[in-house]
Amino acid sequence: MGVSSNVNACDGNFAIYAIGEAPVTNKPAAEVIQVPNMLKLKVGGRGGIDLAAIAKAEAALKSLSGNFAQWLNDEIVKLEAARQDVRAKGLTAETVETLYLRAHDLKGLGATYDFPLITRLAASLCKLIDEPATRLTAPLFLVDGHIDAIKACVRGDIKVDTHPVGKVLATELEGRVAEYLAI
C-alpha cells in the first residue's frame, strides 16, 4: 500500500501532508479586510433619498418644459443636417459618426422632452449604425426611414409607442434593423 497525500492551499501556502495528519500553521484561516464604502461617503451616509431634493429637481424640470419643443426641434435640425451631409458626401467615417452622435443625443433626450417614442426610434437608428465595422454599409433607406419617423412624430405630436402610428413605426423600423443586422 502506498502513502497517500493531500494538498492544503487554504492559507495561500501549499503544504503536502499525509492523510490523517493535520497541517500545522500559526496563521488564521481567513482574514477579513473592511474596505471603506466610498460611495456612501460621497452620497452622504444613511440618510437615504432626499425627497425634497427630488421634488425640487422635478419642479425645475417642469419649469423648463416650455422650452422642450424648441430644444427638440433644434436636435432634429442637427440630425437632418447630419443626414444631408451623408447624402452629399456619402457614408464616410466622419459623416456617419456625426449622424450617430445626433441620433444618440435624441435617444437620450427624447423621453426628457416628453417624447419617449423618439427615444425608441433613435435607439433603433443607433443600433443600425452602432458598429464602426459595419456602419459604412448601412442601408440609407433605413437611415432615412428613422429620421423621417422621428420628424413625423414631432409634427404629429406622437409621443408614445402606444399610439397606433407610433407603434407601427417603431415595430417596423426595429424589425427592419434586426433583419439587416442578422444578415
TIROFI-844334 format. One record per residue (C-alpha): residue number from 1; residue in one letter; x, y, z. Coordinates in Angstrom, 2 decimals. Layout:
REM residues N
(rec NUM; A; (X; Y; Z))
...
This chain:
REM residues 183
(rec 1; M; (0.00; 0.00; 0.00))
(rec 2; G; (1.36; 3.43; -0.94))
(rec 3; V; (1.34; 6.58; 1.14))
(rec 4; S; (-1.48; 8.99; 0.27))
(rec 5; S; (-1.00; 12.71; 0.46))
(rec 6; N; (-3.23; 15.75; 0.26))
(rec 7; V; (-2.60; 19.40; -0.57))
(rec 8; N; (-3.80; 22.24; 1.65))
(rec 9; A; (-3.97; 25.63; -0.08))
(rec 10; C; (-6.39; 27.47; 2.20))
(rec 11; D; (-3.88; 29.94; 3.52))
(rec 12; G; (-2.22; 30.65; 0.20))
(rec 13; N; (0.81; 28.48; 1.03))
(rec 14; F; (0.86; 24.95; -0.26))
(rec 15; A; (1.69; 22.19; 2.17))
(rec 16; I; (1.75; 18.49; 1.50))
(rec 17; Y; (0.93; 16.21; 4.38))
(rec 18; A; (-0.04; 12.62; 4.79))
(rec 19; I; (-3.74; 11.87; 5.10))
(rec 20; G; (-4.66; 11.72; 8.72))
(rec 21; E; (-2.13; 14.35; 9.71))
(rec 22; A; (-3.29; 17.88; 10.38))
(rec 23; P; (-1.36; 20.77; 8.86))
(rec 24; V; (0.44; 22.92; 11.37))
(rec 25; T; (0.10; 26.68; 10.87))
(rec 26; N; (0.07; 29.77; 13.02))
(rec 27; K; (-1.97; 31.78; 10.54))
(rec 28; P; (-5.71; 32.32; 11.00))
(rec 29; A; (-7.91; 30.51; 8.48))
(rec 30; A; (-9.19; 33.74; 6.96))
(rec 31; E; (-8.65; 37.45; 7.33))
(rec 32; V; (-11.45; 39.95; 6.66))
(rec 33; I; (-10.43; 43.31; 5.29))
(rec 34; Q; (-13.01; 46.09; 5.64))
(rec 35; V; (-12.89; 48.40; 2.64))
(rec 36; P; (-14.40; 51.83; 3.21))
(rec 37; N; (-17.62; 52.44; 1.30))
(rec 38; M; (-16.53; 55.39; -0.83))
(rec 39; L; (-19.95; 55.71; -2.49))
(rec 40; K; (-21.64; 56.09; 0.87))
(rec 41; L; (-19.12; 58.77; 1.83))
(rec 42; K; (-19.77; 60.67; -1.40))
(rec 43; V; (-23.56; 60.28; -1.34))
(rec 44; G; (-23.97; 61.13; 2.30))
(rec 45; G; (-24.30; 58.11; 4.52))
(rec 46; R; (-27.52; 56.52; 5.71))
(rec 47; G; (-29.85; 59.43; 5.07))
(rec 48; G; (-31.49; 57.74; 2.10))
(rec 49; I; (-33.03; 59.64; -0.77))
(rec 50; D; (-33.80; 63.26; -0.14))
(rec 51; L; (-37.37; 63.53; -1.39))
(rec 52; A; (-37.30; 67.31; -1.09))
(rec 53; A; (-34.33; 67.47; -3.45))
(rec 54; I; (-36.11; 65.21; -5.95))
(rec 55; A; (-39.23; 67.36; -5.77))
(rec 56; K; (-37.13; 70.48; -6.30))
(rec 57; A; (-35.42; 68.92; -9.34))
(rec 58; E; (-38.76; 67.84; -10.81))
(rec 59; A; (-40.13; 71.36; -10.32))
(rec 60; A; (-37.09; 72.81; -12.05))
(rec 61; L; (-37.53; 70.40; -14.94))
(rec 62; K; (-41.20; 71.28; -15.19))
(rec 63; S; (-40.38; 74.98; -15.29))
(rec 64; L; (-38.10; 74.28; -18.25))
(rec 65; S; (-40.65; 72.15; -20.07))
(rec 66; G; (-41.90; 75.15; -22.02))
(rec 67; N; (-38.57; 75.06; -23.87))
(rec 68; F; (-38.71; 71.35; -24.70))
(rec 69; A; (-40.41; 71.79; -28.08))
(rec 70; Q; (-37.77; 74.26; -29.26))
(rec 71; W; (-34.89; 72.19; -27.90))
(rec 72; L; (-36.26; 69.05; -29.53))
(rec 73; N; (-36.65; 70.90; -32.80))
(rec 74; D; (-33.04; 72.10; -32.52))
(rec 75; E; (-31.87; 68.49; -32.10))
(rec 76; I; (-33.90; 67.38; -35.10))
(rec 77; V; (-32.41; 70.18; -37.20))
(rec 78; K; (-28.95; 68.85; -36.25))
(rec 79; L; (-30.00; 65.30; -37.16))
(rec 80; E; (-31.36; 66.49; -40.51))
(rec 81; A; (-28.12; 68.40; -41.19))
(rec 82; A; (-26.17; 65.20; -40.49))
(rec 83; R; (-28.41; 63.32; -42.93))
(rec 84; Q; (-27.88; 65.97; -45.62))
(rec 85; D; (-24.13; 65.66; -45.06))
(rec 86; V; (-24.40; 61.89; -45.61))
(rec 87; R; (-26.39; 62.49; -48.80))
(rec 88; A; (-23.82; 64.99; -50.08))
(rec 89; K; (-20.65; 63.09; -49.11))
(rec 90; G; (-21.88; 59.52; -48.72))
(rec 91; L; (-21.44; 57.29; -45.70))
(rec 92; T; (-17.91; 58.08; -44.59))
(rec 93; A; (-16.37; 57.55; -41.18))
(rec 94; E; (-16.87; 61.25; -40.42))
(rec 95; T; (-20.42; 61.67; -41.73))
(rec 96; V; (-21.79; 58.54; -40.14))
(rec 97; E; (-20.11; 59.37; -36.82))
(rec 98; T; (-21.85; 62.74; -36.79))
(rec 99; L; (-25.14; 61.07; -37.70))
(rec 100; Y; (-24.63; 58.52; -34.91))
(rec 101; L; (-23.88; 61.24; -32.35))
(rec 102; R; (-27.03; 63.19; -33.32))
(rec 103; A; (-29.15; 60.04; -33.08))
(rec 104; H; (-27.55; 59.17; -29.76))
(rec 105; D; (-28.35; 62.65; -28.41))
(rec 106; L; (-32.00; 62.17; -29.36))
(rec 107; K; (-32.01; 58.72; -27.82))
(rec 108; G; (-31.08; 60.33; -24.53))
(rec 109; L; (-33.24; 63.43; -24.82))
(rec 110; G; (-36.46; 62.11; -26.35))
(rec 111; A; (-38.03; 60.94; -23.10))
(rec 112; T; (-36.77; 64.01; -21.27))
(rec 113; Y; (-38.58; 66.16; -23.81))
(rec 114; D; (-41.78; 64.12; -23.32))
(rec 115; F; (-41.30; 62.03; -26.48))
(rec 116; P; (-40.34; 58.52; -25.35))
(rec 117; L; (-41.15; 57.26; -28.84))
(rec 118; I; (-38.34; 59.40; -30.23))
(rec 119; T; (-36.01; 57.76; -27.72))
(rec 120; R; (-37.07; 54.36; -29.05))
(rec 121; L; (-36.71; 55.35; -32.73))
(rec 122; A; (-33.35; 57.00; -32.15))
(rec 123; A; (-32.18; 53.90; -30.26))
(rec 124; S; (-33.09; 51.80; -33.29))
(rec 125; L; (-31.13; 54.15; -35.57))
(rec 126; C; (-28.17; 53.97; -33.19))
(rec 127; K; (-28.33; 50.17; -33.29))
(rec 128; L; (-28.29; 50.27; -37.09))
(rec 129; I; (-25.11; 52.37; -37.25))
(rec 130; D; (-23.54; 51.42; -33.93))
(rec 131; E; (-20.71; 49.16; -35.09))
(rec 132; P; (-17.87; 51.07; -36.77))
(rec 133; A; (-17.01; 47.99; -38.84))
(rec 134; T; (-20.45; 47.84; -40.50))
(rec 135; R; (-21.82; 51.36; -40.23))
(rec 136; L; (-20.47; 52.41; -43.63))
(rec 137; T; (-22.67; 49.82; -45.33))
(rec 138; A; (-25.91; 50.69; -43.52))
(rec 139; P; (-28.82; 50.97; -45.97))
(rec 140; L; (-29.65; 54.63; -46.48))
(rec 141; F; (-33.35; 53.88; -46.87))
(rec 142; L; (-33.35; 52.64; -43.25))
(rec 143; V; (-31.42; 55.68; -42.05))
(rec 144; D; (-33.92; 57.91; -43.88))
(rec 145; G; (-36.86; 55.92; -42.53))
(rec 146; H; (-35.73; 56.50; -38.94))
(rec 147; I; (-35.15; 60.21; -39.43))
(rec 148; D; (-38.44; 60.68; -41.25))
(rec 149; A; (-40.25; 58.77; -38.49))
(rec 150; I; (-38.68; 60.97; -35.81))
(rec 151; K; (-39.71; 64.11; -37.68))
(rec 152; A; (-43.25; 62.73; -38.23))
(rec 153; C; (-43.61; 62.06; -34.51))
(rec 154; V; (-42.85; 65.65; -33.66))
(rec 155; R; (-45.02; 67.01; -36.47))
(rec 156; G; (-47.94; 64.77; -35.46))
(rec 157; D; (-47.33; 65.08; -31.70))
(rec 158; I; (-46.97; 61.29; -31.47))
(rec 159; K; (-45.18; 60.86; -28.18))
(rec 160; V; (-45.60; 57.22; -27.16))
(rec 161; D; (-45.45; 53.82; -28.80))
(rec 162; T; (-48.98; 53.02; -27.68))
(rec 163; H; (-50.22; 55.46; -30.33))
(rec 164; P; (-51.28; 53.34; -33.35))
(rec 165; V; (-48.97; 55.14; -35.78))
(rec 166; G; (-46.11; 55.24; -33.27))
(rec 167; K; (-46.43; 51.53; -32.62))
(rec 168; V; (-46.31; 50.69; -36.32))
(rec 169; L; (-43.35; 53.00; -36.96))
(rec 170; A; (-41.28; 51.63; -34.09))
(rec 171; T; (-42.12; 47.99; -34.71))
(rec 172; E; (-41.48; 48.16; -38.45))
(rec 173; L; (-38.17; 50.04; -38.18))
(rec 174; E; (-36.86; 47.85; -35.36))
(rec 175; G; (-37.82; 44.76; -37.36))
(rec 176; R; (-36.01; 46.00; -40.45))
(rec 177; V; (-32.91; 46.81; -38.41))
(rec 178; A; (-32.99; 43.34; -36.84))
(rec 179; E; (-33.31; 41.74; -40.30))
(rec 180; Y; (-30.43; 43.80; -41.66))
(rec 181; L; (-28.14; 43.05; -38.73))
(rec 182; A; (-28.93; 39.32; -38.91))
(rec 183; I; (-27.51; 39.10; -42.45))
